[in-house]
Amino acid sequence: MNRLNKWRQRFRTMVRYRLLVLTSVPIIITLLALIALTMYWTLAYSWKSALAGVNADLAVASNSMEVLQREQRLHLNAIAGSYDFQIQIEREPEHIFSWAQSRAAKYDVDFLAVYPASEIDRLPHTLRRPLLEGRERTFFQVMSDIELESITSELSARAEIPLLNEQVIESRGLISRSLLPLFNEEGELEWIIDGGILLNNSTELVDRIRDLVFPDGTLPDASVGTVTLFMDDIRVSTNVPLDSENKFGRAIGTRVSDEVRKSVLENGDVWVNRAYVYDAWYISAYKPIRDFNNRVIGMLYTGYLEWPLISRYLTNLVELSFGILATLFVTGLLVYRGAKDLFRPIERIHRVVRLVRFDQDARIGKLGLDPQHELAILARQFDTMLDQLKQQNEDIRQNALELEDKVKERTASLHETTEELRRNIFLLEQTRSKLLLNEKLAALGELTAGIAHEINNPTAVILGNIELMEYELGKDATLVSEEMSAVLEQIDRIRNITRSLLQYSRQGGVQDEITWQHVNPVIEESVTLVRSGTKKSDVEVVTELNAKCCVEINRHQLLQVLVNLQMNGVHAMNDRGKLVVRSSDWLDENGKPMGATISVQDFGCGIANENLTKIFDPFFTTRRSGTGLGLAVTHGIVSGLGGEIKVESELGEGTTFTLYLREKIQTDDEITSLQVME
């Protein structure tokens, strides 16, 4: 393997082998073209010769069948002219039929019958006229088992052929039949001699035709010449072997291929081509066999195995290829030996080029050639070029080092300036957003505080008068208790609205104590409050509390947020359904705890996509009895705790609000720094 790799490397890298290839390529291409042309011509000629030969074989076989039928007619004429026949007609004409049957074997026919002209009606109409005109007829015919049985039971049994792989027995017979009319002295038809040969299972007949068509020495070694008689598409007599490789058995009872059947039997054409004959490819020729009505009733086939012909062709091709390879080897060796003096200087130049490529300081020097030799001049020019290139590379390296230092300085300065500018832009955007929000909140706070104050004053007067009316009425107050309860309920609702307004206007102003504690107890307390407030509702509250991490929170504000989110879920489900509250640890990419998450999931009406960006805006609500401040206050509280709130909703399926509470509340500067880094 190492030696093979070494030679492979030489052919890929050494100049002498490259030049050897270049000088050999024209010869190789020429020889390959000659091979291709030779293959094409020989293949085309061989194929045409094979087809012409098998067509000629088919003609010989067809002539043999005609000779057979001619002999058959001669036998019938011999019967008609025999002394025994004349004596039998003269003395015992009533026994002529049995006499004829007993003489069939003597005249080499399988059946023989003599019947008077009065029985001509037993023959088909197309045969009667020629007989009446005195013409002899010889033709092929397919007889049914009943017709064969009427001649002789032995003939019917001989005709039976089991069809291979079909579990069926073919009982019809293919007959070569001759009719000979005999006339009396007055010129009237008196007798008809009818005789013929059964072609089913006639192995001696097809073997005799094969020996005539394919004499010894006419086919390649190991080839098999075959002749077959078909009745329709069934081989009724053949010497095609059941195993073409081992050459045993006969393929009687097998069928011809569909392609041949369609061309010969259906279209009546002669087929000359390669065909798959039972178990192998044969160079084949098929000719239709017609009956007295010119209908195709079978086929005559001749052919021989294709593979020996191909094998002989491939053998010739291999011999030609070996001759060409030997020629290439000899010419290549001559070119290699003759150009050896030219290769050595070129290889030395090539070796120096390779060393220079690996940054080694090498020169070609003297090559031992005449100073005016082209390679010697090339070597001197190459060495001079290497010296100049070395000096230029040194200058380029020095300039590159200086340029690299300057680029590093400029890049570092530009990077610092860019980072500082990006940070300043971000801080400016944050400051602008905060200023706009603070101005909006300040204006809204003043407005809501004034509105709440103005509303609380008349509300207090109304409440005081209600209490005074209840006191003055005494026992009679029960008469208007429902009306007074309705008034008190509306007053309580007005107070809740003003409380929400004040809560929203004072976000960040009044802060309760921030404590370090678990979120699960706060969640359980909020669920208890919601359950007590929704006793009349058909709402099931389910908790899945898995958070273990402690967070910094304002307990009362978180409780307010959770109650608000849960009540929103109850309202979204129309006080009926299932509410799921979950908690879990908030982990970063490395699995380190960052805080806790709390989610509130309802299975209510959901929120439309166009409203998802508006739900945290003040006074935005889709509920007729809502104020639009609950989620705005919730968002403000969560942001004040340094957390985040996210919402996922699908219309008609439900909504999930998720709180992200950090383990430690971050200052505004820390949040801004993180956002800048992101």
HUPE-V638764 format. One record per residue. N is the residue number from 1. RES is the residue in one small letter. PHI is phi in whole degrees, 0 to 359 (999 if undefined). D_FIRST is the distance of its C-alpha to the first C-alpha in Angstrom with 1 decimal. Layout:
# HUPE-V638764
N_RES_PHI_D_FIRST, N_RES_PHI_D_FIRST
This chain:
# HUPE-V638764
1_m_999_0.0, 2_n_296_3.8, 3_r_295_5.4, 4_l_296_5.0, 5_n_296_6.2, 6_k_296_8.6, 7_w_294_10.1, 8_r_297_10.4, 9_q_296_12.3, 10_r_298_14.3, 11_f_296_15.5, 12_r_277_16.5, 13_t_242_18.3, 14_m_277_19.5, 15_v_293_22.9, 16_r_298_22.7, 17_y_287_20.0, 18_r_295_22.1, 19_l_295_25.1, 20_l_298_23.5, 21_v_295_22.8, 22_l_298_26.4, 23_t_286_27.9, 24_s_274_26.0, 25_v_301_26.8, 26_p_301_30.5, 27_i_295_29.7, 28_i_297_27.2, 29_i_298_29.7, 30_t_297_32.5, 31_l_293_30.7, 32_l_296_29.7, 33_a_297_33.3, 34_l_296_34.5, 35_i_298_32.2, 36_a_299_33.6, 37_l_296_37.1, 38_t_297_36.8, 39_m_299_35.4, 40_y_296_38.2, 41_w_295_40.9, 42_t_295_39.8, 43_l_294_39.4, 44_a_296_42.8, 45_y_293_44.5, 46_s_297_43.1, 47_w_294_44.0, 48_k_297_47.5, 49_s_295_47.9, 50_a_296_47.0, 51_l_294_49.4, 52_a_296_52.1, 53_g_295_51.6, 54_v_291_51.9, 55_n_293_54.9, 56_a_294_56.5, 57_d_299_55.7, 58_l_296_57.5, 59_a_296_60.5, 60_v_296_60.6, 61_a_296_60.6, 62_s_296_63.3, 63_n_295_65.3, 64_s_297_64.9, 65_m_295_66.4, 66_e_295_69.2, 67_v_297_69.9, 68_l_300_69.9, 69_q_291_72.5, 70_r_294_74.5, 71_e_298_74.6, 72_q_299_75.7, 73_r_295_78.6, 74_l_298_79.6, 75_h_296_79.8, 76_l_293_82.1, 77_n_295_84.2, 78_a_295_84.4, 79_i_296_85.7, 80_a_297_88.3, 81_g_267_89.5, 82_s_285_89.6, 83_y_293_92.9, 84_d_299_92.1, 85_f_295_91.5, 86_q_295_94.9, 87_i_295_96.7, 88_q_294_95.2, 89_i_292_96.2, 90_e_286_99.7, 91_r_265_100.5, 92_e_228_98.4, 93_p_294_97.0, 94_e_289_96.9, 95_h_255_94.2, 96_i_295_92.1, 97_f_293_89.3, 98_s_293_88.7, 99_w_298_89.0, 100_a_295_86.3, 101_q_298_83.9, 102_s_287_84.4, 103_r_262_83.5, 104_a_298_80.2, 105_a_295_77.9, 106_k_297_79.9, 107_y_255_79.0, 108_d_57_75.3, 109_v_234_75.7, 110_d_274_75.1, 111_f_211_78.3, 112_l_213_81.6, 113_a_221_84.7, 114_v_231_88.0, 115_y_220_90.3, 116_p_291_93.4, 117_a_296_93.4, 118_s_294_95.2, 119_e_262_91.9, 120_i_296_90.0, 121_d_295_89.9, 122_r_290_87.1, 123_l_268_84.8, 124_p_300_83.4, 125_h_299_85.5, 126_t_291_83.1, 127_l_265_83.4, 128_r_291_87.1, 129_r_300_88.0, 130_p_301_86.0, 131_l_293_87.4, 132_l_296_91.0, 133_e_275_90.3, 134_g_88_89.2, 135_r_263_85.5, 136_e_282_83.0, 137_r_230_80.1, 138_t_230_76.6, 139_f_202_74.1, 140_f_261_71.6, 141_q_208_72.7, 142_v_258_71.4, 143_m_253_73.9, 144_s_285_74.1, 145_d_295_74.4, 146_i_292_78.2, 147_e_295_78.6, 148_l_293_76.5, 149_e_295_78.6, 150_s_293_81.8, 151_i_283_80.7, 152_t_194_79.6, 153_s_295_77.9, 154_e_297_75.5, 155_l_295_74.2, 156_s_296_73.6, 157_a_293_71.6, 158_r_294_69.5, 159_a_281_68.6, 160_e_293_67.1, 161_i_227_63.3, 162_p_288_61.4, 163_l_277_59.1, 164_l_296_55.6, 165_n_64_54.5, 166_e_237_57.9, 167_q_56_60.3, 168_v_228_62.9, 169_i_248_64.7, 170_e_276_65.5, 171_s_257_69.1, 172_r_286_69.8, 173_g_228_69.6, 174_l_268_68.6, 175_i_242_71.4, 176_s_262_71.9, 177_r_239_75.7, 178_s_231_78.5, 179_l_237_82.1, 180_l_237_84.8, 181_p_276_88.3, 182_l_238_91.3, 183_f_247_94.7, 184_n_274_98.2, 185_e_291_100.8, 186_e_276_102.0, 187_g_82_98.4, 188_e_260_97.9, 189_l_294_94.7, 190_e_245_95.4, 191_w_226_92.2, 192_i_232_88.5, 193_i_262_85.8, 194_d_236_82.7, 195_g_211_79.5, 196_g_187_75.8, 197_i_238_72.4, 198_l_277_70.4, 199_l_270_66.8, 200_n_297_65.4, 201_n_59_63.3, 202_s_273_64.1, 203_t_293_61.0, 204_e_297_62.6, 205_l_295_63.5, 206_v_291_60.0, 207_d_292_58.5, 208_r_293_61.1, 209_i_294_60.3, 210_r_299_56.6, 211_d_296_57.1, 212_l_285_59.2, 213_v_281_56.6, 214_f_238_53.4, 215_p_296_54.3, 216_d_301_51.7, 217_g_91_49.0, 218_t_271_49.5, 219_l_245_46.5, 220_p_298_42.7, 221_d_302_41.6, 222_a_71_41.3, 223_s_276_43.4, 224_v_232_46.6, 225_g_270_49.8, 226_t_225_52.1, 227_v_227_55.6, 228_t_220_57.1, 229_l_252_60.6, 230_f_251_60.8, 231_m_254_63.8, 232_d_58_63.2, 233_d_252_59.5, 234_i_255_59.5, 235_r_283_58.2, 236_v_261_61.3, 237_s_205_60.2, 238_t_199_56.7, 239_n_242_54.2, 240_v_292_51.2, 241_p_287_49.3, 242_l_291_48.8, 243_d_232_45.2, 244_s_293_43.9, 245_e_285_40.8, 246_n_264_42.8, 247_k_59_45.9, 248_f_225_48.6, 249_g_78_51.6, 250_r_228_53.4, 251_a_275_53.1, 252_i_288_56.9, 253_g_92_58.0, 254_t_260_55.0, 255_r_250_55.4, 256_v_279_54.1, 257_s_293_51.9, 258_d_298_53.7, 259_e_296_52.8, 260_v_291_54.2, 261_r_303_57.2, 262_k_294_58.1, 263_s_287_57.8, 264_v_269_59.6, 265_l_285_62.0, 266_e_275_63.0, 267_n_265_62.8, 268_g_74_63.6, 269_d_269_60.8, 270_v_269_58.8, 271_w_253_55.1, 272_v_227_52.6, 273_n_185_49.0, 274_r_281_46.1, 275_a_214_47.2, 276_y_274_46.0, 277_v_255_48.1, 278_y_62_48.2, 279_d_225_44.6, 280_a_202_42.8, 281_w_273_42.9, 282_y_235_45.4, 283_i_282_46.6, 284_s_234_50.1, 285_a_219_53.6, 286_y_236_56.5, 287_k_225_60.2, 288_p_290_62.9, 289_i_255_65.7, 290_r_246_69.1, 291_d_266_72.3, 292_f_293_75.9, 293_n_264_76.0, 294_n_66_72.9, 295_r_271_71.0, 296_v_282_67.3, 297_i_243_67.2, 298_g_183_63.9, 299_m_215_61.2, 300_l_248_60.1, 301_y_233_56.3, 302_t_226_54.2, 303_g_180_50.4, 304_y_214_47.3, 305_l_301_43.8, 306_e_280_41.5, 307_w_298_38.1, 308_p_301_38.7, 309_l_294_39.6, 310_i_295_36.5, 311_s_299_34.4, 312_r_296_36.1, 313_y_295_35.5, 314_l_294_31.8, 315_t_298_31.5, 316_n_298_33.3, 317_l_293_31.0, 318_v_297_27.8, 319_e_298_29.4, 320_l_295_30.4, 321_s_296_26.9, 322_f_298_25.4, 323_g_298_28.2, 324_i_293_27.6, 325_l_297_23.8, 326_a_297_24.9, 327_t_297_27.4, 328_l_298_25.0, 329_f_297_22.7, 330_v_295_25.7, 331_t_295_27.3, 332_g_295_24.1, 333_l_295_23.8, 334_l_296_27.5, 335_v_295_27.3, 336_y_297_24.5, 337_r_291_26.4, 338_g_287_29.7, 339_a_259_28.8, 340_k_298_27.1, 341_d_295_30.2, 342_l_282_30.3, 343_f_288_26.8, 344_r_299_27.1, 345_p_299_29.9, 346_i_295_28.3, 347_e_294_25.1, 348_r_294_27.3, 349_i_299_29.2, 350_h_298_26.1, 351_r_295_24.9, 352_v_294_28.4, 353_v_300_28.4, 354_r_295_25.3, 355_l_296_26.9, 356_v_296_30.1, 357_r_297_28.4, 358_f_265_27.4, 359_d_61_31.1, 360_q_257_30.8, 361_d_275_33.9, 362_a_235_32.5, 363_r_225_34.2, 364_i_286_33.3, 365_g_75_36.2, 366_k_276_37.0, 367_l_257_34.7, 368_g_76_36.6, 369_l_251_37.9, 370_d_300_41.5, 371_p_303_43.0, 372_q_270_43.9, 373_h_295_40.5, 374_e_301_39.3, 375_l_291_36.0, 376_a_294_38.1, 377_i_297_40.6, 378_l_300_37.8, 379_a_295_36.3, 380_r_296_39.9, 381_q_296_40.5, 382_f_292_37.3, 383_d_297_38.0, 384_t_298_41.6, 385_m_297_40.3, 386_l_295_38.0, 387_d_297_41.1, 388_q_295_43.2, 389_l_295_40.6, 390_k_298_40.3, 391_q_295_44.1, 392_q_294_44.3, 393_n_296_41.6, 394_e_295_43.7, 395_d_295_46.8, 396_i_296_45.1, 397_r_295_43.9, 398_q_295_47.4, 399_n_296_48.9, 400_a_294_46.4, 401_l_297_47.3, 402_e_296_51.0, 403_l_295_50.6, 404_e_296_48.5, 405_d_297_51.3, 406_k_294_53.9, 407_v_296_52.0, 408_k_298_51.6, 409_e_297_55.4, 410_r_294_56.4, 411_t_295_54.0, 412_a_298_55.3, 413_s_296_58.9, 414_l_295_58.4, 415_h_295_56.7, 416_e_297_59.6, 417_t_296_62.1, 418_t_295_60.4, 419_e_298_60.3, 420_e_295_63.9, 421_l_295_65.0, 422_r_296_63.2, 423_r_296_64.8, 424_n_293_68.2, 425_i_297_67.9, 426_f_296_67.1, 427_l_298_69.9, 428_l_295_72.2, 429_e_297_71.4, 430_q_297_71.9, 431_t_295_75.2, 432_r_297_76.4, 433_s_297_75.6, 434_k_295_77.4, 435_l_296_80.4, 436_l_297_80.7, 437_l_292_80.4, 438_n_296_82.9, 439_e_298_85.3, 440_k_295_85.0, 441_l_294_85.3, 442_a_296_88.3, 443_a_294_90.1, 444_l_292_89.3, 445_g_296_90.3, 446_e_299_93.6, 447_l_295_94.2, 448_t_293_93.3, 449_a_297_95.2, 450_g_295_98.3, 451_i_297_97.9, 452_a_298_97.4, 453_h_295_100.5, 454_e_294_102.6, 455_i_285_101.6, 456_n_295_102.1, 457_n_297_105.7, 458_p_295_107.1, 459_t_296_105.0, 460_a_296_106.7, 461_v_296_110.1, 462_i_298_109.3, 463_l_298_108.1, 464_g_297_111.3, 465_n_295_113.5, 466_i_298_111.8, 467_e_296_112.4, 468_l_295_116.0, 469_m_297_116.5, 470_e_296_115.2, 471_y_289_117.6, 472_e_292_120.6, 473_l_287_120.0, 474_g_65_119.7, 475_k_291_119.6, 476_d_291_119.8, 477_a_294_116.3, 478_t_294_114.9, 479_l_294_116.1, 480_v_243_113.7, 481_s_296_111.0, 482_e_294_108.4, 483_e_294_109.1, 484_m_293_109.1, 485_s_296_105.7, 486_a_296_104.3, 487_v_295_105.6, 488_l_297_104.2, 489_e_296_100.8, 490_q_292_100.7, 491_i_298_101.8, 492_d_297_98.9, 493_r_293_96.5, 494_i_299_97.9, 495_r_296_97.3, 496_n_298_93.7, 497_i_296_93.1, 498_t_294_94.7, 499_r_296_92.8, 500_s_295_89.5, 501_l_298_90.7, 502_l_294_91.5, 503_q_299_88.3, 504_y_293_86.3, 505_s_286_88.5, 506_r_251_88.1, 507_q_297_84.2, 508_g_85_83.2, 509_g_271_86.9, 510_v_249_87.7, 511_q_239_84.9, 512_d_279_85.1, 513_e_287_83.4, 514_i_269_79.5, 515_t_236_78.4, 516_w_257_75.1, 517_q_201_74.9, 518_h_285_73.0, 519_v_273_73.3, 520_n_299_73.6, 521_p_299_77.3, 522_v_296_78.2, 523_i_297_76.5, 524_e_298_78.4, 525_e_295_81.7, 526_s_294_81.0, 527_v_295_80.3, 528_t_297_83.6, 529_l_295_85.5, 530_v_294_84.0, 531_r_298_84.7, 532_s_293_88.3, 533_g_276_88.7, 534_t_236_87.3, 535_k_297_89.1, 536_k_279_90.6, 537_s_264_87.2, 538_d_264_84.8, 539_v_240_81.8, 540_e_256_79.3, 541_v_259_77.8, 542_v_246_74.5, 543_t_242_72.9, 544_e_228_69.3, 545_l_258_69.5, 546_n_241_66.2, 547_a_287_66.6, 548_k_242_66.5, 549_c_277_66.4, 550_c_272_69.8, 551_v_225_70.7, 552_e_272_73.5, 553_i_216_75.9, 554_n_266_79.6, 555_r_304_80.4, 556_h_293_83.3, 557_q_293_81.5, 558_l_297_78.4, 559_l_298_80.8, 560_q_297_82.5, 561_v_297_79.1, 562_l_295_78.0, 563_v_297_81.4, 564_n_298_81.4, 565_l_295_77.9, 566_q_292_78.8, 567_m_295_82.1, 568_n_300_80.4, 569_g_296_78.2, 570_v_298_81.2, 571_h_295_83.0, 572_a_295_79.9, 573_m_263_80.0, 574_n_56_83.7, 575_d_59_84.5, 576_r_203_82.4, 577_g_142_78.8, 578_k_237_76.2, 579_l_241_75.5, 580_v_245_72.4, 581_v_243_72.3, 582_r_236_69.0, 583_s_219_67.9, 584_s_203_64.6, 585_d_283_63.0, 586_w_263_61.7, 587_l_248_58.1, 588_d_272_56.0, 589_e_297_52.2, 590_n_268_51.5, 591_g_82_53.9, 592_k_271_56.6, 593_p_297_60.2, 594_m_251_62.0, 595_g_160_65.1, 596_a_228_66.3, 597_t_240_66.4, 598_i_230_69.3, 599_s_237_69.2, 600_v_238_72.2, 601_q_243_71.3, 602_d_243_73.8, 603_f_239_73.5, 604_g_263_76.2, 605_c_284_76.5, 606_g_80_73.8, 607_i_238_74.0, 608_a_295_73.3, 609_n_299_70.5, 610_e_290_73.0, 611_n_261_74.9, 612_l_296_72.1, 613_t_274_72.4, 614_k_248_76.2, 615_i_292_76.9, 616_f_266_77.0, 617_d_283_79.5, 618_p_299_83.1, 619_f_69_85.5, 620_f_269_82.8, 621_t_207_83.3, 622_t_251_83.0, 623_r_262_85.4, 624_r_300_89.0, 625_s_266_90.3, 626_g_273_87.6, 627_t_260_88.2, 628_g_81_84.7, 629_l_250_84.7, 630_g_301_82.9, 631_l_289_79.3, 632_a_296_80.2, 633_v_296_81.6, 634_t_300_78.6, 635_h_298_76.2, 636_g_294_78.3, 637_i_295_78.4, 638_v_297_74.7, 639_s_297_73.9, 640_g_295_76.5, 641_l_277_74.6, 642_g_79_71.4, 643_g_255_69.8, 644_e_225_68.7, 645_i_230_69.8, 646_k_233_67.7, 647_v_229_68.8, 648_e_233_66.9, 649_s_211_68.9, 650_e_228_68.7, 651_l_300_71.8, 652_g_86_73.3, 653_e_250_70.8, 654_g_140_71.8, 655_t_222_71.3, 656_t_231_69.5, 657_f_260_70.6, 658_t_237_68.3, 659_l_261_69.5, 660_y_245_67.0, 661_l_251_68.9, 662_r_281_67.3, 663_e_297_67.4, 664_k_226_69.3, 665_i_295_71.4, 666_q_266_70.0, 667_t_285_72.2, 668_d_298_72.3, 669_d_293_70.5, 670_e_294_67.7, 671_i_297_67.4, 672_t_297_67.4, 673_s_297_64.7, 674_l_297_62.4, 675_q_295_63.0, 676_v_294_62.2, 677_m_296_58.9, 678_e_294_58.0
